[in-house]
Amino acid sequence: MMMQRKMVTAVILAGLALGLSGCGYTPGQRALSGGAIGAGAGAIVGAAAAGNPAMGALIGGGVGALGGALTSPSQINLGRGL
């Protein structure tokens, strides 16, 4: 039961990180925002699932940055930041 809950949490956070990784107008902006969001989500999942938040942050940051860099502003754009 606990492992299933951790897996569901990981999938939800990964989806959110990839969805938000498209924030920004240039590929560089999207890569930075995706990397930051992915690192945060990865640290949470890494700490909960494997007890290693640093490894989770590293993997999540890489996936988020890659996802952000590969999206275009016409695919995902949540508007300008404050």
PyMOL Python script that loads the backbone (N, CA, C, O; Angstrom):
from pymol import cmd

cmd.read_pdbstr("""\
ATOM      1  N   MET A   1       0.824  -1.188   0.000  1.00  0.00           N
ATOM      2  CA  MET A   1       0.000   0.000   0.000  1.00  0.00           C
ATOM      3  C   MET A   1       0.871   1.256   0.000  1.00  0.00           C
ATOM      4  O   MET A   1       0.609   2.192  -0.755  1.00  0.00           O
ATOM      5  N   MET A   2       1.907   1.280   0.843  1.00  0.00           N
ATOM      6  CA  MET A   2       2.775   2.448   0.938  1.00  0.00           C
ATOM      7  C   MET A   2       3.555   2.641  -0.359  1.00  0.00           C
ATOM      8  O   MET A   2       3.724   3.770  -0.819  1.00  0.00           O
ATOM      9  N   MET A   3       4.031   1.550  -0.951  1.00  0.00           N
ATOM     10  CA  MET A   3       4.777   1.642  -2.198  1.00  0.00           C
ATOM     11  C   MET A   3       3.880   2.144  -3.326  1.00  0.00           C
ATOM     12  O   MET A   3       4.326   2.920  -4.172  1.00  0.00           O
ATOM     13  N   GLN A   4       2.641   1.716  -3.346  1.00  0.00           N
ATOM     14  CA  GLN A   4       1.695   2.163  -4.362  1.00  0.00           C
ATOM     15  C   GLN A   4       1.436   3.661  -4.221  1.00  0.00           C
ATOM     16  O   GLN A   4       1.348   4.370  -5.223  1.00  0.00           O
ATOM     17  N   ARG A   5       1.315   4.144  -2.995  1.00  0.00           N
ATOM     18  CA  ARG A   5       1.095   5.572  -2.753  1.00  0.00           C
ATOM     19  C   ARG A   5       2.297   6.386  -3.235  1.00  0.00           C
ATOM     20  O   ARG A   5       2.131   7.450  -3.832  1.00  0.00           O
ATOM     21  N   LYS A   6       3.499   5.887  -2.977  1.00  0.00           N
ATOM     22  CA  LYS A   6       4.702   6.578  -3.422  1.00  0.00           C
ATOM     23  C   LYS A   6       4.772   6.635  -4.943  1.00  0.00           C
ATOM     24  O   LYS A   6       5.183   7.644  -5.516  1.00  0.00           O
ATOM     25  N   MET A   7       4.370   5.548  -5.591  1.00  0.00           N
ATOM     26  CA  MET A   7       4.413   5.507  -7.040  1.00  0.00           C
ATOM     27  C   MET A   7       3.402   6.482  -7.646  1.00  0.00           C
ATOM     28  O   MET A   7       3.708   7.169  -8.620  1.00  0.00           O
ATOM     29  N   VAL A   8       2.212   6.544  -7.078  1.00  0.00           N
ATOM     30  CA  VAL A   8       1.193   7.477  -7.562  1.00  0.00           C
ATOM     31  C   VAL A   8       1.673   8.910  -7.374  1.00  0.00           C
ATOM     32  O   VAL A   8       1.499   9.743  -8.264  1.00  0.00           O
ATOM     33  N   THR A   9       2.269   9.203  -6.235  1.00  0.00           N
ATOM     34  CA  THR A   9       2.805  10.537  -5.983  1.00  0.00           C
ATOM     35  C   THR A   9       3.894  10.887  -6.991  1.00  0.00           C
ATOM     36  O   THR A   9       3.932  12.006  -7.502  1.00  0.00           O
ATOM     37  N   ALA A  10       4.766   9.947  -7.274  1.00  0.00           N
ATOM     38  CA  ALA A  10       5.838  10.183  -8.240  1.00  0.00           C
ATOM     39  C   ALA A  10       5.284  10.470  -9.626  1.00  0.00           C
ATOM     40  O   ALA A  10       5.768  11.372 -10.309  1.00  0.00           O
ATOM     41  N   VAL A  11       4.289   9.725 -10.046  1.00  0.00           N
ATOM     42  CA  VAL A  11       3.702   9.925 -11.374  1.00  0.00           C
ATOM     43  C   VAL A  11       3.015  11.279 -11.462  1.00  0.00           C
ATOM     44  O   VAL A  11       3.145  11.969 -12.473  1.00  0.00           O
ATOM     45  N   ILE A  12       2.294  11.667 -10.434  1.00  0.00           N
ATOM     46  CA  ILE A  12       1.604  12.961 -10.427  1.00  0.00           C
ATOM     47  C   ILE A  12       2.619  14.103 -10.467  1.00  0.00           C
ATOM     48  O   ILE A  12       2.462  15.041 -11.248  1.00  0.00           O
ATOM     49  N   LEU A  13       3.646  14.031  -9.642  1.00  0.00           N
ATOM     50  CA  LEU A  13       4.655  15.087  -9.627  1.00  0.00           C
ATOM     51  C   LEU A  13       5.421  15.165 -10.939  1.00  0.00           C
ATOM     52  O   LEU A  13       5.750  16.257 -11.403  1.00  0.00           O
ATOM     53  N   ALA A  14       5.703  14.033 -11.530  1.00  0.00           N
ATOM     54  CA  ALA A  14       6.402  14.034 -12.821  1.00  0.00           C
ATOM     55  C   ALA A  14       5.538  14.680 -13.892  1.00  0.00           C
ATOM     56  O   ALA A  14       6.039  15.447 -14.714  1.00  0.00           O
ATOM     57  N   GLY A  15       4.251  14.379 -13.889  1.00  0.00           N
ATOM     58  CA  GLY A  15       3.345  15.005 -14.848  1.00  0.00           C
ATOM     59  C   GLY A  15       3.256  16.506 -14.664  1.00  0.00           C
ATOM     60  O   GLY A  15       3.259  17.258 -15.638  1.00  0.00           O
ATOM     61  N   LEU A  16       3.178  16.940 -13.426  1.00  0.00           N
ATOM     62  CA  LEU A  16       3.140  18.381 -13.152  1.00  0.00           C
ATOM     63  C   LEU A  16       4.438  19.057 -13.584  1.00  0.00           C
ATOM     64  O   LEU A  16       4.418  20.137 -14.175  1.00  0.00           O
ATOM     65  N   ALA A  17       5.544  18.427 -13.291  1.00  0.00           N
ATOM     66  CA  ALA A  17       6.835  19.012 -13.660  1.00  0.00           C
ATOM     67  C   ALA A  17       6.969  19.133 -15.169  1.00  0.00           C
ATOM     68  O   ALA A  17       7.427  20.160 -15.670  1.00  0.00           O
ATOM     69  N   LEU A  18       6.582  18.110 -15.888  1.00  0.00           N
ATOM     70  CA  LEU A  18       6.668  18.176 -17.345  1.00  0.00           C
ATOM     71  C   LEU A  18       5.676  19.180 -17.918  1.00  0.00           C
ATOM     72  O   LEU A  18       5.982  19.865 -18.894  1.00  0.00           O
ATOM     73  N   GLY A  19       4.498  19.272 -17.324  1.00  0.00           N
ATOM     74  CA  GLY A  19       3.510  20.241 -17.801  1.00  0.00           C
ATOM     75  C   GLY A  19       3.956  21.666 -17.578  1.00  0.00           C
ATOM     76  O   GLY A  19       3.731  22.525 -18.431  1.00  0.00           O
ATOM     77  N   LEU A  20       4.579  21.932 -16.457  1.00  0.00           N
ATOM     78  CA  LEU A  20       5.033  23.288 -16.149  1.00  0.00           C
ATOM     79  C   LEU A  20       6.389  23.608 -16.750  1.00  0.00           C
ATOM     80  O   LEU A  20       6.827  24.758 -16.712  1.00  0.00           O
ATOM     81  N   SER A  21       7.053  22.618 -17.300  1.00  0.00           N
ATOM     82  CA  SER A  21       8.380  22.868 -17.851  1.00  0.00           C
ATOM     83  C   SER A  21       8.329  23.752 -19.083  1.00  0.00           C
ATOM     84  O   SER A  21       9.369  24.235 -19.531  1.00  0.00           O
ATOM     85  N   GLY A  22       7.156  23.976 -19.639  1.00  0.00           N
ATOM     86  CA  GLY A  22       7.024  24.822 -20.822  1.00  0.00           C
ATOM     87  C   GLY A  22       6.855  26.288 -20.511  1.00  0.00           C
ATOM     88  O   GLY A  22       6.590  27.065 -21.429  1.00  0.00           O
ATOM     89  N   CYS A  23       6.991  26.711 -19.271  1.00  0.00           N
ATOM     90  CA  CYS A  23       6.837  28.122 -18.910  1.00  0.00           C
ATOM     91  C   CYS A  23       8.009  28.916 -19.464  1.00  0.00           C
ATOM     92  O   CYS A  23       9.161  28.600 -19.167  1.00  0.00           O
ATOM     93  N   GLY A  24       7.738  29.941 -20.263  1.00  0.00           N
ATOM     94  CA  GLY A  24       8.782  30.800 -20.805  1.00  0.00           C
ATOM     95  C   GLY A  24       8.609  30.975 -22.299  1.00  0.00           C
ATOM     96  O   GLY A  24       7.864  30.244 -22.951  1.00  0.00           O
ATOM     97  N   TYR A  25       9.308  31.950 -22.821  1.00  0.00           N
ATOM     98  CA  TYR A  25       9.186  32.270 -24.239  1.00  0.00           C
ATOM     99  C   TYR A  25      10.325  31.746 -25.084  1.00  0.00           C
ATOM    100  O   TYR A  25      10.150  31.532 -26.284  1.00  0.00           O
ATOM    101  N   THR A  26      11.477  31.534 -24.498  1.00  0.00           N
ATOM    102  CA  THR A  26      12.611  31.016 -25.258  1.00  0.00           C
ATOM    103  C   THR A  26      12.950  29.611 -24.757  1.00  0.00           C
ATOM    104  O   THR A  26      12.586  29.244 -23.640  1.00  0.00           O
ATOM    105  N   PRO A  27      13.641  28.832 -25.575  1.00  0.00           N
ATOM    106  CA  PRO A  27      14.040  27.496 -25.106  1.00  0.00           C
ATOM    107  C   PRO A  27      14.885  27.560 -23.833  1.00  0.00           C
ATOM    108  O   PRO A  27      14.769  26.682 -22.978  1.00  0.00           O
ATOM    109  N   GLY A  28      15.726  28.577 -23.693  1.00  0.00           N
ATOM    110  CA  GLY A  28      16.540  28.709 -22.494  1.00  0.00           C
ATOM    111  C   GLY A  28      15.702  28.961 -21.248  1.00  0.00           C
ATOM    112  O   GLY A  28      15.956  28.377 -20.195  1.00  0.00           O
ATOM    113  N   GLN A  29      14.696  29.837 -21.371  1.00  0.00           N
ATOM    114  CA  GLN A  29      13.807  30.108 -20.244  1.00  0.00           C
ATOM    115  C   GLN A  29      13.024  28.861 -19.859  1.00  0.00           C
ATOM    116  O   GLN A  29      12.872  28.552 -18.677  1.00  0.00           O
ATOM    117  N   ARG A  30      12.529  28.150 -20.863  1.00  0.00           N
ATOM    118  CA  ARG A  30      11.761  26.936 -20.579  1.00  0.00           C
ATOM    119  C   ARG A  30      12.646  25.856 -19.974  1.00  0.00           C
ATOM    120  O   ARG A  30      12.199  25.108 -19.105  1.00  0.00           O
ATOM    121  N   ALA A  31      13.901  25.761 -20.422  1.00  0.00           N
ATOM    122  CA  ALA A  31      14.819  24.772 -19.849  1.00  0.00           C
ATOM    123  C   ALA A  31      15.120  25.103 -18.386  1.00  0.00           C
ATOM    124  O   ALA A  31      15.164  24.205 -17.545  1.00  0.00           O
ATOM    125  N   LEU A  32      15.328  26.390 -18.079  1.00  0.00           N
ATOM    126  CA  LEU A  32      15.606  26.785 -16.696  1.00  0.00           C
ATOM    127  C   LEU A  32      14.412  26.538 -15.786  1.00  0.00           C
ATOM    128  O   LEU A  32      14.560  25.984 -14.697  1.00  0.00           O
ATOM    129  N   SER A  33      13.225  26.950 -16.235  1.00  0.00           N
ATOM    130  CA  SER A  33      12.050  26.744 -15.377  1.00  0.00           C
ATOM    131  C   SER A  33      11.749  25.256 -15.233  1.00  0.00           C
ATOM    132  O   SER A  33      11.405  24.794 -14.145  1.00  0.00           O
ATOM    133  N   GLY A  34      11.875  24.514 -16.313  1.00  0.00           N
ATOM    134  CA  GLY A  34      11.645  23.072 -16.243  1.00  0.00           C
ATOM    135  C   GLY A  34      12.652  22.375 -15.351  1.00  0.00           C
ATOM    136  O   GLY A  34      12.298  21.466 -14.602  1.00  0.00           O
ATOM    137  N   GLY A  35      13.913  22.797 -15.427  1.00  0.00           N
ATOM    138  CA  GLY A  35      14.940  22.209 -14.578  1.00  0.00           C
ATOM    139  C   GLY A  35      14.699  22.486 -13.100  1.00  0.00           C
ATOM    140  O   GLY A  35      14.881  21.610 -12.254  1.00  0.00           O
ATOM    141  N   ALA A  36      14.288  23.718 -12.802  1.00  0.00           N
ATOM    142  CA  ALA A  36      14.025  24.068 -11.398  1.00  0.00           C
ATOM    143  C   ALA A  36      12.822  23.310 -10.846  1.00  0.00           C
ATOM    144  O   ALA A  36      12.862  22.780  -9.736  1.00  0.00           O
ATOM    145  N   ILE A  37      11.766  23.267 -11.626  1.00  0.00           N
ATOM    146  CA  ILE A  37      10.560  22.549 -11.184  1.00  0.00           C
ATOM    147  C   ILE A  37      10.857  21.057 -11.065  1.00  0.00           C
ATOM    148  O   ILE A  37      10.449  20.411 -10.100  1.00  0.00           O
ATOM    149  N   GLY A  38      11.568  20.518 -12.049  1.00  0.00           N
ATOM    150  CA  GLY A  38      11.911  19.092 -12.019  1.00  0.00           C
ATOM    151  C   GLY A  38      12.822  18.732 -10.860  1.00  0.00           C
ATOM    152  O   GLY A  38      12.674  17.666 -10.262  1.00  0.00           O
ATOM    153  N   ALA A  39      13.763  19.610 -10.537  1.00  0.00           N
ATOM    154  CA  ALA A  39      14.665  19.339  -9.418  1.00  0.00           C
ATOM    155  C   ALA A  39      13.898  19.317  -8.096  1.00  0.00           C
ATOM    156  O   ALA A  39      14.142  18.461  -7.245  1.00  0.00           O
ATOM    157  N   GLY A  40      12.979  20.255  -7.932  1.00  0.00           N
ATOM    158  CA  GLY A  40      12.173  20.273  -6.708  1.00  0.00           C
ATOM    159  C   GLY A  40      11.309  19.040  -6.577  1.00  0.00           C
ATOM    160  O   GLY A  40      11.256  18.406  -5.523  1.00  0.00           O
ATOM    161  N   ALA A  41      10.628  18.707  -7.668  1.00  0.00           N
ATOM    162  CA  ALA A  41       9.768  17.522  -7.644  1.00  0.00           C
ATOM    163  C   ALA A  41      10.594  16.254  -7.475  1.00  0.00           C
ATOM    164  O   ALA A  41      10.193  15.339  -6.756  1.00  0.00           O
ATOM    165  N   GLY A  42      11.743  16.196  -8.134  1.00  0.00           N
ATOM    166  CA  GLY A  42      12.605  15.027  -8.023  1.00  0.00           C
ATOM    167  C   GLY A  42      13.155  14.835  -6.618  1.00  0.00           C
ATOM    168  O   GLY A  42      13.291  13.705  -6.150  1.00  0.00           O
ATOM    169  N   ALA A  43      13.472  15.935  -5.946  1.00  0.00           N
ATOM    170  CA  ALA A  43      13.966  15.834  -4.574  1.00  0.00           C
ATOM    171  C   ALA A  43      12.895  15.277  -3.649  1.00  0.00           C
ATOM    172  O   ALA A  43      13.181  14.463  -2.771  1.00  0.00           O
ATOM    173  N   ILE A  44      11.660  15.722  -3.852  1.00  0.00           N
ATOM    174  CA  ILE A  44      10.556  15.221  -3.024  1.00  0.00           C
ATOM    175  C   ILE A  44      10.335  13.734  -3.272  1.00  0.00           C
ATOM    176  O   ILE A  44      10.214  12.950  -2.330  1.00  0.00           O
ATOM    177  N   VAL A  45      10.285  13.356  -4.538  1.00  0.00           N
ATOM    178  CA  VAL A  45      10.059  11.946  -4.875  1.00  0.00           C
ATOM    179  C   VAL A  45      11.250  11.098  -4.426  1.00  0.00           C
ATOM    180  O   VAL A  45      11.063  10.006  -3.889  1.00  0.00           O
ATOM    181  N   GLY A  46      12.464  11.588  -4.641  1.00  0.00           N
ATOM    182  CA  GLY A  46      13.648  10.836  -4.233  1.00  0.00           C
ATOM    183  C   GLY A  46      13.695  10.598  -2.738  1.00  0.00           C
ATOM    184  O   GLY A  46      14.068   9.515  -2.288  1.00  0.00           O
ATOM    185  N   ALA A  47      13.318  11.609  -1.966  1.00  0.00           N
ATOM    186  CA  ALA A  47      13.314  11.464  -0.514  1.00  0.00           C
ATOM    187  C   ALA A  47      12.238  10.492  -0.057  1.00  0.00           C
ATOM    188  O   ALA A  47      12.454   9.705   0.864  1.00  0.00           O
ATOM    189  N   ALA A  48      11.080  10.549  -0.702  1.00  0.00           N
ATOM    190  CA  ALA A  48       9.967   9.688  -0.301  1.00  0.00           C
ATOM    191  C   ALA A  48      10.163   8.243  -0.751  1.00  0.00           C
ATOM    192  O   ALA A  48       9.868   7.313   0.000  1.00  0.00           O
ATOM    193  N   ALA A  49      10.656   8.054  -1.962  1.00  0.00           N
ATOM    194  CA  ALA A  49      10.714   6.699  -2.520  1.00  0.00           C
ATOM    195  C   ALA A  49      12.007   5.966  -2.164  1.00  0.00           C
ATOM    196  O   ALA A  49      11.976   4.808  -1.747  1.00  0.00           O
ATOM    197  N   ALA A  50      13.130   6.638  -2.327  1.00  0.00           N
ATOM    198  CA  ALA A  50      14.397   5.930  -2.163  1.00  0.00           C
ATOM    199  C   ALA A  50      15.241   6.456  -1.013  1.00  0.00           C
ATOM    200  O   ALA A  50      16.289   5.887  -0.707  1.00  0.00           O
ATOM    201  N   GLY A  51      14.807   7.520  -0.381  1.00  0.00           N
ATOM    202  CA  GLY A  51      15.584   8.101   0.698  1.00  0.00           C
ATOM    203  C   GLY A  51      16.791   8.872   0.215  1.00  0.00           C
ATOM    204  O   GLY A  51      17.707   9.129   0.996  1.00  0.00           O
ATOM    205  N   ASN A  52      16.817   9.256  -1.078  1.00  0.00           N
ATOM    206  CA  ASN A  52      17.950   9.959  -1.649  1.00  0.00           C
ATOM    207  C   ASN A  52      17.462  11.188  -2.422  1.00  0.00           C
ATOM    208  O   ASN A  52      17.288  11.113  -3.639  1.00  0.00           O
ATOM    209  N   PRO A  53      17.238  12.318  -1.740  1.00  0.00           N
ATOM    210  CA  PRO A  53      16.714  13.495  -2.428  1.00  0.00           C
ATOM    211  C   PRO A  53      17.686  14.102  -3.432  1.00  0.00           C
ATOM    212  O   PRO A  53      17.252  14.706  -4.413  1.00  0.00           O
ATOM    213  N   ALA A  54      18.988  13.958  -3.211  1.00  0.00           N
ATOM    214  CA  ALA A  54      19.961  14.531  -4.144  1.00  0.00           C
ATOM    215  C   ALA A  54      19.884  13.840  -5.509  1.00  0.00           C
ATOM    216  O   ALA A  54      19.906  14.504  -6.545  1.00  0.00           O
ATOM    217  N   MET A  55      19.797  12.533  -5.507  1.00  0.00           N
ATOM    218  CA  MET A  55      19.693  11.800  -6.772  1.00  0.00           C
ATOM    219  C   MET A  55      18.378  12.125  -7.464  1.00  0.00           C
ATOM    220  O   MET A  55      18.341  12.294  -8.683  1.00  0.00           O
ATOM    221  N   GLY A  56      17.293  12.212  -6.690  1.00  0.00           N
ATOM    222  CA  GLY A  56      16.002  12.578  -7.268  1.00  0.00           C
ATOM    223  C   GLY A  56      16.021  13.962  -7.886  1.00  0.00           C
ATOM    224  O   GLY A  56      15.444  14.177  -8.951  1.00  0.00           O
ATOM    225  N   ALA A  57      16.691  14.915  -7.214  1.00  0.00           N
ATOM    226  CA  ALA A  57      16.795  16.276  -7.746  1.00  0.00           C
ATOM    227  C   ALA A  57      17.613  16.304  -9.024  1.00  0.00           C
ATOM    228  O   ALA A  57      17.283  17.028  -9.963  1.00  0.00           O
ATOM    229  N   LEU A  58      18.674  15.523  -9.060  1.00  0.00           N
ATOM    230  CA  LEU A  58      19.518  15.463 -10.251  1.00  0.00           C
ATOM    231  C   LEU A  58      18.744  14.908 -11.445  1.00  0.00           C
ATOM    232  O   LEU A  58      18.782  15.482 -12.533  1.00  0.00           O
ATOM    233  N   ILE A  59      18.056  13.811 -11.244  1.00  0.00           N
ATOM    234  CA  ILE A  59      17.282  13.197 -12.330  1.00  0.00           C
ATOM    235  C   ILE A  59      16.110  14.099 -12.725  1.00  0.00           C
ATOM    236  O   ILE A  59      15.879  14.336 -13.911  1.00  0.00           O
ATOM    237  N   GLY A  60      15.374  14.600 -11.734  1.00  0.00           N
ATOM    238  CA  GLY A  60      14.232  15.458 -12.030  1.00  0.00           C
ATOM    239  C   GLY A  60      14.629  16.740 -12.730  1.00  0.00           C
ATOM    240  O   GLY A  60      13.934  17.194 -13.640  1.00  0.00           O
ATOM    241  N   GLY A  61      15.745  17.332 -12.314  1.00  0.00           N
ATOM    242  CA  GLY A  61      16.228  18.546 -12.961  1.00  0.00           C
ATOM    243  C   GLY A  61      16.601  18.306 -14.415  1.00  0.00           C
ATOM    244  O   GLY A  61      16.302  19.126 -15.283  1.00  0.00           O
ATOM    245  N   GLY A  62      17.251  17.186 -14.676  1.00  0.00           N
ATOM    246  CA  GLY A  62      17.612  16.856 -16.061  1.00  0.00           C
ATOM    247  C   GLY A  62      16.403  16.612 -16.935  1.00  0.00           C
ATOM    248  O   GLY A  62      16.339  17.095 -18.066  1.00  0.00           O
ATOM    249  N   VAL A  63      15.447  15.869 -16.419  1.00  0.00           N
ATOM    250  CA  VAL A  63      14.228  15.583 -17.193  1.00  0.00           C
ATOM    251  C   VAL A  63      13.432  16.866 -17.419  1.00  0.00           C
ATOM    252  O   VAL A  63      12.933  17.103 -18.518  1.00  0.00           O
ATOM    253  N   GLY A  64      13.314  17.693 -16.381  1.00  0.00           N
ATOM    254  CA  GLY A  64      12.574  18.946 -16.517  1.00  0.00           C
ATOM    255  C   GLY A  64      13.226  19.905 -17.491  1.00  0.00           C
ATOM    256  O   GLY A  64      12.537  20.539 -18.290  1.00  0.00           O
ATOM    257  N   ALA A  65      14.549  20.021 -17.436  1.00  0.00           N
ATOM    258  CA  ALA A  65      15.262  20.902 -18.359  1.00  0.00           C
ATOM    259  C   ALA A  65      15.123  20.411 -19.792  1.00  0.00           C
ATOM    260  O   ALA A  65      14.920  21.208 -20.708  1.00  0.00           O
ATOM    261  N   LEU A  66      15.228  19.132 -19.984  1.00  0.00           N
ATOM    262  CA  LEU A  66      15.071  18.565 -21.323  1.00  0.00           C
ATOM    263  C   LEU A  66      13.648  18.790 -21.840  1.00  0.00           C
ATOM    264  O   LEU A  66      13.450  19.186 -22.989  1.00  0.00           O
ATOM    265  N   GLY A  67      12.669  18.535 -20.981  1.00  0.00           N
ATOM    266  CA  GLY A  67      11.282  18.759 -21.381  1.00  0.00           C
ATOM    267  C   GLY A  67      11.011  20.219 -21.707  1.00  0.00           C
ATOM    268  O   GLY A  67      10.299  20.517 -22.666  1.00  0.00           O
ATOM    269  N   GLY A  68      11.569  21.127 -20.925  1.00  0.00           N
ATOM    270  CA  GLY A  68      11.382  22.555 -21.181  1.00  0.00           C
ATOM    271  C   GLY A  68      12.047  23.001 -22.463  1.00  0.00           C
ATOM    272  O   GLY A  68      11.482  23.797 -23.213  1.00  0.00           O
ATOM    273  N   ALA A  69      13.235  22.498 -22.723  1.00  0.00           N
ATOM    274  CA  ALA A  69      13.963  22.895 -23.921  1.00  0.00           C
ATOM    275  C   ALA A  69      13.310  22.362 -25.192  1.00  0.00           C
ATOM    276  O   ALA A  69      13.424  22.976 -26.252  1.00  0.00           O
ATOM    277  N   LEU A  70      12.637  21.240 -25.094  1.00  0.00           N
ATOM    278  CA  LEU A  70      12.045  20.626 -26.283  1.00  0.00           C
ATOM    279  C   LEU A  70      10.629  21.101 -26.598  1.00  0.00           C
ATOM    280  O   LEU A  70      10.084  20.755 -27.646  1.00  0.00           O
ATOM    281  N   THR A  71      10.030  21.880 -25.713  1.00  0.00           N
ATOM    282  CA  THR A  71       8.687  22.398 -25.991  1.00  0.00           C
ATOM    283  C   THR A  71       8.799  23.739 -26.694  1.00  0.00           C
ATOM    284  O   THR A  71       9.831  24.406 -26.631  1.00  0.00           O
ATOM    285  N   SER A  72       7.724  24.119 -27.361  1.00  0.00           N
ATOM    286  CA  SER A  72       7.692  25.427 -28.002  1.00  0.00           C
ATOM    287  C   SER A  72       6.653  26.285 -27.300  1.00  0.00           C
ATOM    288  O   SER A  72       5.737  25.755 -26.671  1.00  0.00           O
ATOM    289  N   PRO A  73       6.783  27.616 -27.399  1.00  0.00           N
ATOM    290  CA  PRO A  73       5.829  28.478 -26.700  1.00  0.00           C
ATOM    291  C   PRO A  73       4.390  28.280 -27.161  1.00  0.00           C
ATOM    292  O   PRO A  73       3.456  28.560 -26.409  1.00  0.00           O
ATOM    293  N   SER A  74       4.205  27.811 -28.363  1.00  0.00           N
ATOM    294  CA  SER A  74       2.846  27.597 -28.843  1.00  0.00           C
ATOM    295  C   SER A  74       2.223  26.330 -28.256  1.00  0.00           C
ATOM    296  O   SER A  74       1.001  26.180 -28.260  1.00  0.00           O
ATOM    297  N   GLN A  75       3.059  25.417 -27.752  1.00  0.00           N
ATOM    298  CA  GLN A  75       2.541  24.199 -27.134  1.00  0.00           C
ATOM    299  C   GLN A  75       2.044  24.474 -25.725  1.00  0.00           C
ATOM    300  O   GLN A  75       0.929  24.090 -25.372  1.00  0.00           O
ATOM    301  N   ILE A  76       2.862  25.136 -24.919  1.00  0.00           N
ATOM    302  CA  ILE A  76       2.536  25.408 -23.526  1.00  0.00           C
ATOM    303  C   ILE A  76       3.030  26.810 -23.200  1.00  0.00           C
ATOM    304  O   ILE A  76       4.217  27.101 -23.350  1.00  0.00           O
ATOM    305  N   ASN A  77       2.124  27.684 -22.752  1.00  0.00           N
ATOM    306  CA  ASN A  77       2.531  29.008 -22.333  1.00  0.00           C
ATOM    307  C   ASN A  77       1.545  29.500 -21.284  1.00  0.00           C
ATOM    308  O   ASN A  77       0.370  29.713 -21.583  1.00  0.00           O
ATOM    309  N   LEU A  78       2.006  29.676 -20.090  1.00  0.00           N
ATOM    310  CA  LEU A  78       1.147  30.125 -19.006  1.00  0.00           C
ATOM    311  C   LEU A  78       1.198  31.629 -18.826  1.00  0.00           C
ATOM    312  O   LEU A  78       0.691  32.140 -17.828  1.00  0.00           O
ATOM    313  N   GLY A  79       1.796  32.354 -19.764  1.00  0.00           N
ATOM    314  CA  GLY A  79       1.846  33.812 -19.681  1.00  0.00           C
ATOM    315  C   GLY A  79       3.128  34.303 -19.050  1.00  0.00           C
ATOM    316  O   GLY A  79       3.974  33.525 -18.610  1.00  0.00           O
ATOM    317  N   ARG A  80       3.244  35.607 -19.021  1.00  0.00           N
ATOM    318  CA  ARG A  80       4.433  36.238 -18.443  1.00  0.00           C
ATOM    319  C   ARG A  80       4.413  36.145 -16.935  1.00  0.00           C
ATOM    320  O   ARG A  80       3.352  36.169 -16.311  1.00  0.00           O
ATOM    321  N   GLY A  81       5.587  36.039 -16.358  1.00  0.00           N
ATOM    322  CA  GLY A  81       5.716  36.006 -14.905  1.00  0.00           C
ATOM    323  C   GLY A  81       5.520  37.401 -14.315  1.00  0.00           C
ATOM    324  O   GLY A  81       5.398  38.389 -15.039  1.00  0.00           O
ATOM    325  N   LEU A  82       5.494  37.456 -13.007  1.00  0.00           N
ATOM    326  CA  LEU A  82       5.313  38.750 -12.340  1.00  0.00           C
ATOM    327  C   LEU A  82       6.551  39.598 -12.396  1.00  0.00           C
ATOM    328  O   LEU A  82       6.558  40.716 -11.880  1.00  0.00           O
TER     329      LEU A  82
END
""", "prot")
cmd.dss("prot")
cmd.show_as("cartoon", "prot")
cmd.util.cbc("prot")
cmd.orient("prot")
